[in-house]
């Protein structure tokens, strides 16, 4: 039995305004993927973090994809992959928000999360509900710098998940959180596997 195991927590809260991003092939689009950490508490409303923008609401944003959470535990693997593809030649760790997430979290992985579960945060009224895994697009490939990145994210089930805002509030780095199970009809892992099956055909 493990004693005094630390609860999951927010490592970083990240946001960005939409800015031009050059896609593979050279076309430029607006994107809010370039998130940067915020030091203090950030208000979270029904459409996401105050001061955050999403340029394409078909992919990220709206009531059902208002907030995107991503496990910090995956960052080392992405750094290693970028180095293996000759994109990152240095040893500096990737900064929080690099993958486009609003919440960089630690202590909670895709294998433990189901659609309909809710996240509650110590010291905040904010309640977030899990809605779907991320399905990466060309913008993710552009940020990562190599063509296989999107397929790899889905294949290796390192997608993170989107959240709806059931109760507005404030979120800040260091906040502990509790995962409250929902109906548990569809796991994030199974949803990712279904997306991977579609990618393969």
Secondary structure in CASP SS format (residue, H / E / C, confidence):
PFRMAT SS
TARGET T0000
AUTHOR 0000-0000-0000
METHOD secondary structure of the structure
MODEL  1
X C 1.00
X C 1.00
X C 1.00
X C 1.00
X C 1.00
X C 1.00
X C 1.00
X C 1.00
X E 1.00
X E 1.00
X E 1.00
X E 1.00
X E 1.00
X E 1.00
X E 1.00
X C 1.00
X C 1.00
X C 1.00
X E 1.00
X E 1.00
X E 1.00
X E 1.00
X C 1.00
X C 1.00
X C 1.00
X C 1.00
X C 1.00
X E 1.00
X E 1.00
X E 1.00
X E 1.00
X C 1.00
X C 1.00
X C 1.00
X C 1.00
X E 1.00
X E 1.00
X E 1.00
X C 1.00
X C 1.00
X C 1.00
X E 1.00
X E 1.00
X E 1.00
X E 1.00
X C 1.00
X C 1.00
X E 1.00
X E 1.00
X C 1.00
X C 1.00
X C 1.00
X C 1.00
X C 1.00
X C 1.00
X C 1.00
X C 1.00
X C 1.00
X C 1.00
X C 1.00
X C 1.00
X C 1.00
X C 1.00
X C 1.00
X C 1.00
X C 1.00
X E 1.00
X E 1.00
X E 1.00
X E 1.00
X E 1.00
X H 1.00
X H 1.00
X H 1.00
X H 1.00
X H 1.00
X H 1.00
X H 1.00
X H 1.00
X H 1.00
X H 1.00
X H 1.00
X H 1.00
X H 1.00
X C 1.00
X C 1.00
X C 1.00
X C 1.00
X C 1.00
X C 1.00
X C 1.00
X C 1.00
X C 1.00
X C 1.00
X C 1.00
X C 1.00
X C 1.00
X C 1.00
X C 1.00
X C 1.00
X C 1.00
X C 1.00
X E 1.00
X E 1.00
X E 1.00
X E 1.00
X C 1.00
X C 1.00
X C 1.00
X H 1.00
X H 1.00
X H 1.00
X C 1.00
X E 1.00
X C 1.00
X C 1.00
X C 1.00
X E 1.00
X E 1.00
X E 1.00
X E 1.00
X C 1.00
X C 1.00
X C 1.00
X C 1.00
X C 1.00
X E 1.00
X E 1.00
X E 1.00
X E 1.00
X E 1.00
X E 1.00
X E 1.00
X C 1.00
X C 1.00
X C 1.00
X C 1.00
X H 1.00
X H 1.00
X H 1.00
X H 1.00
X H 1.00
X H 1.00
X H 1.00
X C 1.00
X C 1.00
X C 1.00
X C 1.00
X H 1.00
X H 1.00
X H 1.00
X H 1.00
X H 1.00
X H 1.00
X H 1.00
X C 1.00
X C 1.00
X C 1.00
X C 1.00
X C 1.00
X E 1.00
X E 1.00
X E 1.00
X E 1.00
X E 1.00
X E 1.00
X E 1.00
X C 1.00
X E 1.00
X E 1.00
X E 1.00
X C 1.00
X C 1.00
X C 1.00
X C 1.00
X E 1.00
X E 1.00
X E 1.00
X E 1.00
X E 1.00
X C 1.00
X C 1.00
X C 1.00
X C 1.00
X C 1.00
X C 1.00
X E 1.00
X H 1.00
X H 1.00
X H 1.00
X H 1.00
X H 1.00
X H 1.00
X H 1.00
X H 1.00
X H 1.00
X H 1.00
X H 1.00
X H 1.00
X C 1.00
X C 1.00
END
